[in-house]
């Protein structure tokens, strides 16, 4: 019985918190001009987009290019030190 009461209180608190968050999202959406403040805001539309991942081949190409740049700089540096 006590667990049921705890659950119901927790549920009520979460419902109130959700309503508050939705109200804040509506204000933000209204300020940004995305949607109206009457209905709930699509949270997925406001969520940040997923980060893109780089392929192993792309990463290897960047590493090879950077090594080539450093080799060129070190080679040029070695020529000037010898004189």
Backbone as ProteinMPNN parsed JSONL, in Angstrom:
{"seq_chain_A": "XXXXXXXXXXXXXXXXXXXXXXXXXXXXXXXXXXXXXXXXXXXXXXXXXXXXXXXXXXXXXXXXXXXXXXXXXXXXXXXXXXX", "coords_chain_A": {"N_chain_A": [[0.822, -1.195, 0.0], [1.925, 1.237, 0.823], [3.89, 1.549, -1.095], [2.363, 1.914, -3.377], [1.172, 4.382, -2.87], [3.447, 5.993, -2.736], [4.276, 5.712, -5.385], [2.123, 6.902, -6.756], [2.325, 9.532, -5.829], [4.844, 10.214, -6.814], [4.328, 9.941, -9.536], [2.445, 12.02, -9.882], [4.073, 14.204, -9.277], [5.924, 14.042, -11.349], [4.249, 14.45, -13.556], [3.479, 17.081, -13.097], [5.972, 18.322, -13.31], [6.558, 17.753, -15.971], [4.574, 19.247, -17.241], [5.397, 21.807, -16.553], [7.873, 21.934, -17.876], [7.039, 21.655, -20.542], [5.618, 24.029, -20.771], [7.689, 25.889, -20.567], [9.133, 25.185, -22.858], [7.262, 25.893, -24.787], [7.27, 28.66, -24.499], [9.883, 29.228, -25.308], [9.756, 28.279, -27.943], [7.889, 30.04, -28.962], [9.267, 32.456, -28.801], [11.336, 31.932, -30.558], [9.884, 31.655, -32.814], [8.911, 29.262, -33.717], [6.319, 27.386, -34.004], [3.304, 27.54, -31.98], [2.075, 28.863, -28.853], [-0.073, 27.497, -27.934], [-0.464, 24.687, -28.304], [1.283, 21.584, -27.478], [4.861, 21.423, -27.822], [6.881, 19.922, -30.314], [9.253, 18.019, -29.095], [11.319, 16.574, -30.205], [11.966, 18.01, -32.468], [13.254, 20.198, -31.435], [15.477, 19.143, -30.283], [19.046, 18.642, -30.114], [20.962, 17.904, -33.047], [22.276, 14.689, -34.076], [25.724, 13.88, -33.73], [27.985, 13.706, -36.435], [29.815, 10.903, -37.603], [33.18, 10.093, -38.341], [34.559, 8.218, -40.99], [36.795, 5.402, -40.95], [38.529, 5.365, -43.111], [38.455, 8.017, -43.97], [39.536, 9.299, -41.741], [42.088, 8.167, -41.769], [43.067, 9.251, -44.139], [43.214, 11.962, -43.504], [45.124, 11.882, -41.445], [47.343, 10.924, -42.881], [47.753, 13.054, -44.66], [48.396, 15.094, -42.852], [50.77, 14.094, -41.747], [52.343, 14.186, -44.017], [52.481, 16.941, -44.436], [53.897, 17.746, -42.126], [56.285, 16.347, -42.566], [57.234, 17.667, -44.792], [57.666, 20.221, -43.718], [59.613, 19.645, -41.771], [61.628, 18.704, -43.436], [62.26, 20.999, -44.882], [63.157, 22.582, -42.826], [65.415, 21.189, -42.011], [67.133, 21.612, -44.192], [67.662, 24.359, -44.031], [69.031, 24.524, -41.637], [71.411, 23.258, -42.131], [73.009, 25.003, -43.609]], "CA_chain_A": [[0.0, 0.0, 0.0], [2.799, 2.408, 0.891], [4.551, 1.676, -2.392], [1.387, 2.468, -4.32], [1.025, 5.802, -2.557], [4.694, 6.624, -3.182], [4.244, 5.736, -6.845], [1.142, 7.896, -7.198], [2.89, 10.861, -5.55], [5.926, 10.407, -7.778], [3.683, 10.155, -10.832], [1.872, 13.364, -9.877], [5.176, 15.154, -9.336], [6.488, 13.999, -12.706], [3.285, 15.076, -14.461], [3.596, 18.527, -12.885], [7.254, 18.739, -13.862], [6.427, 17.691, -17.432], [3.762, 20.398, -17.646], [6.25, 22.994, -16.436], [8.872, 21.896, -18.949], [6.333, 21.942, -21.789], [5.305, 25.459, -20.779], [8.932, 26.589, -20.884], [9.422, 24.922, -24.267], [6.339, 26.703, -25.57], [7.768, 30.043, -24.465], [11.078, 29.26, -26.155], [9.311, 28.124, -29.331], [7.217, 31.281, -29.353], [10.315, 33.454, -28.993], [12.069, 31.571, -31.772], [8.966, 31.668, -33.945], [8.661, 27.891, -34.161], [5.129, 26.846, -33.353], [2.53, 28.475, -31.176], [2.091, 28.524, -27.435], [-1.33, 26.848, -27.562], [-0.289, 23.238, -28.228], [2.607, 21.138, -27.041], [5.949, 21.548, -28.79], [7.54, 18.677, -30.675], [10.558, 18.064, -28.437], [12.309, 16.007, -31.123], [12.377, 19.053, -33.405], [14.138, 21.126, -30.719], [16.637, 18.412, -29.767], [20.236, 18.813, -30.952], [21.159, 16.837, -34.025], [23.33, 13.749, -33.737], [27.04, 14.172, -34.282], [28.394, 12.826, -37.523], [31.011, 10.136, -37.297], [34.108, 10.017, -39.451], [34.93, 6.843, -41.328], [38.206, 5.079, -40.713], [39.277, 5.765, -44.303], [38.567, 9.478, -43.931], [40.482, 9.637, -40.679], [43.413, 7.775, -42.235], [43.479, 10.218, -45.162], [43.588, 13.199, -42.807], [46.384, 11.611, -40.742], [48.409, 10.856, -43.89], [48.0, 14.406, -45.16], [49.071, 15.848, -41.796], [52.146, 13.591, -41.681], [53.055, 14.708, -45.196], [52.757, 18.373, -44.181], [54.977, 17.85, -41.147], [57.518, 15.877, -43.193], [57.675, 18.757, -45.672], [58.185, 21.298, -42.853], [60.871, 19.17, -41.171], [62.632, 18.629, -44.495], [62.669, 22.373, -45.164], [63.874, 23.048, -41.647], [66.714, 20.524, -42.048], [67.934, 22.251, -45.244], [68.115, 25.669, -43.595], [69.98, 24.368, -40.53], [72.681, 22.787, -42.658], [73.752, 26.111, -44.238]], "C_chain_A": [[0.865, 1.257, 0.0], [3.5, 2.638, -0.445], [3.62, 2.283, -3.425], [1.226, 3.961, -4.108], [2.272, 6.568, -3.0], [4.705, 6.775, -4.7], [3.298, 6.814, -7.35], [1.653, 9.316, -6.95], [4.009, 11.198, -6.533], [5.354, 10.687, -9.164], [3.121, 11.567, -10.933], [2.967, 14.422, -9.98], [5.781, 15.204, -10.736], [5.547, 14.635, -13.724], [3.359, 16.592, -14.33], [4.89, 19.06, -13.486], [7.204, 18.76, -15.392], [5.639, 18.901, -17.936], [4.586, 21.68, -17.589], [7.278, 23.075, -17.548], [8.219, 22.215, -20.289], [5.98, 23.42, -21.882], [6.547, 26.274, -21.137], [9.315, 26.394, -22.342], [8.511, 25.738, -25.177], [6.787, 28.155, -25.622], [8.978, 30.176, -25.384], [10.678, 29.181, -27.628], [8.637, 29.395, -29.831], [8.241, 32.374, -29.632], [11.072, 33.191, -30.29], [11.181, 31.572, -33.009], [8.683, 30.292, -34.499], [7.465, 27.348, -33.396], [4.377, 27.928, -32.602], [2.499, 28.0, -29.733], [0.831, 27.781, -27.004], [-1.13, 25.346, -27.362], [1.089, 22.86, -27.752], [3.624, 21.221, -28.182], [6.526, 20.173, -29.066], [8.973, 18.744, -30.152], [11.645, 17.54, -29.368], [12.813, 17.061, -32.097], [13.357, 20.023, -32.747], [15.407, 20.459, -30.212], [17.839, 18.638, -30.68], [20.402, 17.622, -31.884], [22.32, 15.951, -33.603], [24.625, 14.155, -34.411], [27.351, 13.203, -35.405], [29.68, 12.126, -37.136], [31.872, 10.047, -38.546], [34.471, 8.558, -39.709], [36.414, 6.64, -41.065], [39.05, 5.514, -41.906], [39.482, 7.281, -44.333], [39.581, 9.934, -42.897], [41.905, 9.306, -41.107], [43.94, 8.753, -43.276], [43.927, 11.529, -44.516], [44.924, 13.02, -42.095], [47.546, 11.584, -41.734], [48.76, 12.235, -44.419], [48.757, 15.233, -44.123], [50.527, 15.395, -41.661], [52.968, 14.118, -42.847], [53.396, 16.179, -45.006], [53.919, 18.531, -43.208], [56.308, 17.382, -41.734], [58.098, 16.966, -44.088], [58.302, 19.889, -44.842], [59.523, 20.884, -42.253], [61.981, 19.081, -42.207], [63.15, 20.033, -44.821], [63.502, 22.927, -44.012], [65.299, 22.453, -41.624], [67.647, 21.157, -43.072], [68.472, 23.588, -44.78], [69.114, 25.57, -42.454], [71.353, 23.944, -41.016], [73.554, 23.906, -43.228], [74.426, 26.988, -43.252]], "O_chain_A": [[0.587, 2.217, -0.719], [3.682, 3.778, -0.873], [4.049, 3.081, -4.258], [1.152, 4.721, -5.073], [2.171, 7.656, -3.569], [5.087, 7.817, -5.233], [3.637, 7.558, -8.271], [1.436, 10.205, -7.774], [4.106, 12.324, -7.019], [5.839, 11.565, -9.879], [3.298, 12.237, -11.95], [2.81, 15.418, -10.686], [6.109, 16.277, -11.243], [6.004, 15.292, -14.659], [3.307, 17.308, -15.33], [4.901, 20.126, -14.101], [7.739, 19.669, -16.027], [6.002, 19.505, -18.945], [4.483, 22.534, -18.47], [7.527, 24.147, -18.098], [8.782, 22.965, -21.087], [6.038, 24.002, -22.966], [6.471, 27.229, -21.911], [9.771, 27.333, -22.995], [8.946, 26.22, -26.223], [6.696, 28.803, -26.665], [9.078, 31.135, -26.149], [11.198, 29.925, -28.46], [8.799, 29.776, -30.99], [8.099, 33.132, -30.592], [11.405, 34.12, -31.026], [11.681, 31.498, -34.131], [8.255, 30.167, -35.647], [7.603, 26.9, -32.257], [4.779, 29.092, -32.596], [2.859, 26.861, -29.437], [0.68, 27.464, -25.824], [-1.578, 24.791, -26.358], [1.968, 23.714, -27.633], [3.272, 21.101, -29.356], [6.647, 19.35, -28.158], [9.809, 19.452, -30.713], [12.779, 18.018, -29.32], [13.97, 17.011, -32.512], [14.2, 20.606, -33.428], [16.322, 21.145, -29.757], [17.675, 18.807, -31.888], [20.036, 16.493, -31.556], [23.221, 16.377, -32.882], [24.628, 14.701, -35.514], [27.017, 12.021, -35.331], [30.523, 12.682, -36.432], [31.364, 9.939, -39.662], [34.663, 7.773, -38.781], [37.182, 7.598, -40.971], [40.174, 5.983, -41.727], [40.56, 7.761, -44.681], [40.38, 10.837, -43.144], [42.829, 10.075, -40.84], [45.133, 9.054, -43.294], [44.913, 12.131, -44.942], [45.769, 13.915, -42.136], [48.607, 12.148, -41.468], [49.935, 12.55, -44.607], [49.661, 15.99, -44.476], [51.418, 16.225, -41.479], [54.141, 14.457, -42.69], [54.486, 16.616, -45.376], [54.816, 19.344, -43.428], [57.351, 17.961, -41.431], [59.313, 17.161, -44.131], [59.336, 20.443, -45.216], [60.463, 21.678, -42.225], [63.142, 19.349, -41.9], [64.35, 20.224, -45.013], [64.458, 23.669, -44.238], [66.258, 23.134, -41.261], [68.852, 21.23, -42.831], [69.612, 23.934, -45.091], [69.967, 26.447, -42.311], [72.357, 24.243, -40.37], [74.769, 23.731, -43.31], [75.084, 27.955, -43.634]]}, "name": "protein", "num_of_chains": 1, "seq": "XXXXXXXXXXXXXXXXXXXXXXXXXXXXXXXXXXXXXXXXXXXXXXXXXXXXXXXXXXXXXXXXXXXXXXXXXXXXXXXXXXX"}
